[in-house]
Every structure is written in C-alpha cells, then in structure tokens.
C-alpha cells in the first residue's frame, strides 16, 4: 500500500506516549466482492508497542469481524443515500446536503458481547 496521499482513506492518532497511522484501501477480489486492506503502524514507547502487538494478535478475529460488520453497515447506508443524491444537481443538491441532513440511523439492538449488563 502506498503513502497516505495514494490511498483513499488514512488517519493519524497522536498521544503523548504513542502515535498511530492507519491506511485503508479497497480492492476487488476474484469472487466479485470487495476486500478492504487496513494497515496500522504504531509508534511509541516499547511497553505500549508490546501491549498493542499482543492485543492485536489476541483479538484479530474479533477486530476483523467488527470491522467487517461496520463496513457492511456503512456500505448499506451508502447504497440507501447516495443514489438519491446523484439525481440531484445544483441548488437542489446543495439544499439536500446542507439543509436536510440524512436521518440518524436506528440504534443497533444487538448488545456487544463484551458490554456490561
């Protein structure tokens, strides 16, 4: 994956003890679906890097599953909103985007498995 200017989405998180950079790039897969490649680069003091590395290894499947779910919801929302916007032009588009924002999504009824009851 290229530098942040070459990928569709990049982000940085800075804290006084460590910093993180994330690069995200979608890629078509052979079966016709899309894959999203996420690269994280953590920099900081040794103990924090070690904890982050162990945590990412232990929770990789959960992180993959949650990211997949979140991206699926974002794609469904995109599919519901964007086609209607592409039909608008000029003043109608400006009014729709600025004055009539999209309704807030319904809360997710599924409790998180790690959430306290």
TITORLUM-416300 format. One record per residue: x, z, y of N, C-alpha, C in turn. Coordinates in steps of 0.02 Angstrom, whole numbers, padded with zeros to 5 digits, always signed. Example, Ala and Ser with C-alpha at 12.3 -4.5 7.8 and 13.67 -1.06 7.14 Angstrom:
residues 2
+00660+00390-00284+00615+00390-00225+00660+00390-00165/+00642+00354-00112+00684+00357-00053+00645+00394+00002/
end
This chain:
residues 117
+00043+00000-00059+00000+00000+00000+00045+00000+00061/+00024-00034+00113+00065-00043+00172+00063+00017+00219/+00088+00005+00277+00088+00056+00330+00017+00066+00356/+00004+00120+00394-00064+00132+00419-00095+00075+00457/-00056+00033+00491-00085-00023+00528-00110-00077+00481/-00088-00078+00418-00106-00130+00370-00163-00110+00324/-00186-00048+00325-00240-00026+00281-00303-00015+00322/-00362-00023+00291-00425-00016+00328-00438+00054+00355/-00414+00105+00320-00428+00173+00341-00367+00216+00330/-00348+00253+00381-00292+00300+00374-00309+00362+00415/-00279+00416+00396-00291+00478+00433-00232+00525+00427/-00227+00569+00475-00173+00619+00475-00202+00687+00490/-00173+00736+00456-00192+00805+00467-00128+00843+00482/-00130+00880+00537-00070+00918+00556-00086+00991+00563/-00043+01032+00536-00047+01104+00541+00024+01128+00556/+00031+01187+00580+00099+01210+00597+00142+01218+00535/+00112+01228+00476+00150+01236+00415+00159+01171+00375/+00114+01124+00382+00121+01062+00346+00081+01007+00381/+00095+00945+00359+00057+00887+00384+00042+00842+00325/-00010+00802+00332-00032+00760+00277-00052+00692+00306/-00040+00640+00268-00060+00573+00288-00098+00543+00230/-00156+00512+00244-00197+00481+00192-00206+00407+00210/-00197+00364+00160-00207+00292+00167-00259+00272+00115/-00310+00234+00136-00364+00213+00092-00371+00137+00096/-00374+00104+00038-00382+00032+00037-00427+00011-00021/-00481-00026-00007-00524-00051-00061-00493-00113-00092/-00505-00122-00157-00479-00180-00194-00532-00202-00244/-00545-00267-00251-00592-00288-00303-00560-00280-00372/-00600-00260-00421-00574-00253-00489-00598-00313-00530/-00567-00325-00588-00585-00383-00629-00658-00383-00651/-00689-00325-00658-00759-00323-00681-00810-00335-00626/-00787-00351-00565-00832-00366-00510-00848-00307-00465/-00830-00247-00487-00842-00189-00445-00782-00180-00398/-00787-00132-00353-00733-00118-00307-00698-00054-00328/-00633-00053-00318-00593+00008-00329-00566+00029-00261/-00559+00093-00252-00530+00119-00190-00466+00155-00207/-00413+00134-00176-00348+00166-00187-00336+00215-00130/-00321+00277-00148-00309+00330-00100-00239+00357-00112/-00198+00356-00060-00130+00382-00064-00124+00440-00015/-00104+00498-00040-00093+00556+00002-00019+00571+00004/+00007+00586+00062+00076+00606+00070+00077+00672+00108/+00099+00725+00074+00102+00791+00104+00174+00808+00121/+00183+00835+00180+00249+00856+00204+00242+00927+00230/+00291+00967+00214+00288+01035+00239+00339+01079+00205/+00329+01143+00210+00374+01190+00179+00366+01189+00103/+00420+01203+00069+00422+01196-00004+00365+01233-00040/+00352+01296-00026+00299+01331-00065+00230+01297-00058/+00214+01273+00001+00150+01240+00011+00147+01173-00025/+00201+01137-00026+00203+01073-00063+00193+01086-00138/+00225+01138-00163+00219+01154-00233+00147+01173-00251/+00116+01214-00210+00046+01234-00222+00000+01173-00219/+00011+01129-00170-00030+01069-00164-00020+01023-00225/+00041+01015-00247+00054+00971-00305+00020+00998-00368/+00025+01063-00379-00007+01093-00438-00083+01088-00432/-00110+01103-00374-00183+01098-00364-00209+01028-00374/-00173+00978-00349-00195+00909-00357-00192+00888-00431/-00142+00911-00467-00137+00895-00538-00194+00928-00577/-00209+00990-00562-00261+01027-00599-00331+01000-00584/-00343+00980-00523-00410+00960-00502-00418+00885-00491/-00373+00845-00519-00375+00773-00508-00441+00742-00530/-00465+00759-00589-00528+00728-00613-00587+00749-00570/-00589+00811-00548-00643+00834-00504-00639+00799-00437/-00579+00793-00410-00570+00758-00346-00591+00685-00353/-00571+00652-00407-00591+00582-00418-00667+00577-00422/-00699+00622-00458-00772+00620-00466-00807+00631-00399/-00785+00681-00361-00817+00696-00297-00806+00640-00247/-00746+00611-00245-00734+00554-00201-00776+00494-00220/-00783+00482-00286-00825+00427-00309-00898+00437-00290/-00922+00498-00296-00991+00513-00277-01000+00504-00202/-00954+00529-00162-00959+00524-00090-00956+00451-00068/-00911+00412-00097-00906+00341-00080-00968+00303-00102/-00997+00322-00158-01059+00290-00180-01116+00303-00132/-01121+00365-00107-01173+00382-00057-01160+00344+00008/-01097+00340+00028-01081+00303+00090-01098+00229+00082/-01084+00200+00024-01099+00130+00013-01175+00118+00013/-01213+00164-00018-01286+00157-00017-01313+00162+00053/-01286+00207+00093-01308+00215+00162-01291+00152+00202/-01231+00126+00191-01209+00064+00224-01258+00008+00208/-01274+00001+00143-01319-00052+00121-01389-00044+00151/-01409+00018+00165-01475+00029+00193-01477+00016+00268/-01422+00027+00304-01423+00024+00376-01395-00042+00404/-01339-00065+00378-01304-00121+00408-01342-00187+00406/-01376-00205+00351-01412-00270+00353-01462-00275+00410/-01496-00221+00426-01544-00223+00482-01507-00232+00549/-01447-00204+00555-01409-00211+00617-01382-00282+00626/-01366-00316+00572-01338-00383+00579-01388-00433+00605/-01452-00418+00599-01504-00463+00625-01513-00454+00701/-01488-00400+00728-01495-00386+00800-01437-00416+00839/-01451-00435+00902-01399-00462+00945-01408-00435+01015/-01354-00435+01053-01356-00419+01124-01387-00351+01139/-01435-00352+01184-01466-00291+01209-01501-00252+01153/-01533-00287+01106-01568-00253+01051-01518-00215+01008/-01461-00243+00995-01410-00210+00955-01382-00149+00993/-01368-00158+01057-01342-00102+01097-01392-00045+01097/-01455-00060+01108-01507-00008+01110-01512+00028+01042/-01511-00010+00989-01517+00019+00922-01459+00066+00906/-01400+00045+00923-01340+00084+00907-01334+00145+00953/-01345+00136+01018-01332+00190+01065-01392+00236+01077/-01451+00209+01077-01509+00250+01096-01550+00273+01037/-01546+00239+00982-01586+00256+00924-01542+00264+00862/-01503+00318+00859-01457+00325+00804-01494+00330+00737/-01459+00315+00685-01488+00318+00618-01511+00389+00602/-01565+00396+00565-01588+00462+00547-01537+00497+00503/-01537+00563+00507-01490+00601+00465-01512+00597+00393/-01463+00592+00347-01481+00588+00276-01511+00653+00252/-01552+00648+00200-01582+00708+00171-01527+00751+00140/-01535+00817+00141-01483+00860+00111-01479+00847+00036/-01420+00855+00010-01408+00845-00061-01436+00904-00099/-01486+00895-00144-01515+00952-00179-01471+00978-00235/-01420+00941-00254-01377+00963-00309-01329+01017-00284/-01331+01077-00314-01282+01128-00294-01213+01111-00322/-01163+01127-00283-01094+01116-00305-01078+01167-00360/-01042+01145-00413-01029+01191-00469-00987+01251-00448/-00948+01245-00395-00905+01300-00375-00937+01342-00320/-00995+01323-00296-01028+01361-00243-01056+01426-00270/-01051+01478-00230-01077+01543-00249-01153+01542-00247/-01185+01574-00294-01258+01576-00296-01285+01638-00264/
end
